[in-house]
Amino acid sequence: MKSLKPGGTLVISGATSGDRPSHAELTRIFFLELKVVGSTMGTKDELEDLLSFCAATGVRPVIDEELPLDRAREGFERLASGEQFGKIVLTNS
């Protein structure tokens, strides 16, 4: 919030660390007339564009940990704790 200029917009694209931040800075949002916008996942066409972009540039998501499917609970617990940095990938093996 402190990085936004008056009238700025903060886009939230996920809430894996929870939907109730301990300090939402509502007075800052109010006095600086900030906007908070939620953004869902994109359309199928946008996903196709993203995949083409990744293929062309070599950009890859950051992966924190890969776990076999039978250890999925550990992955979800790690997400809930907020300790991960990047994606948790579940595999078939």
C-alpha positions, 0 to 999 in steps of 0.5 A: 500500500505504501508504494502506491501514489494517491489514486493508485490501484492495487491488484490482488490476484490471489489469497493463498496466504489468507483473505483477512490481512492483519493490517489492511491500512483502510485509512490509507486507502480512504485518504489517498483514494486508492483502489483495490481490485480483485483479478481472477484467472484469465480466459482460455485465450489468455492462457494460450497466449501465456503458454506461447509467451513462456515457450518463446521466452523461456520464462518459467514459474518459480517452483518451491517444491514438488511432491507426489500426489499422496503427499498433497496434504503437506503441500496444502499445509505449506501453502496455508502456512505461507512459508513457500516461495513459488508454486507447489507442484503435485506429481503422479509419482 
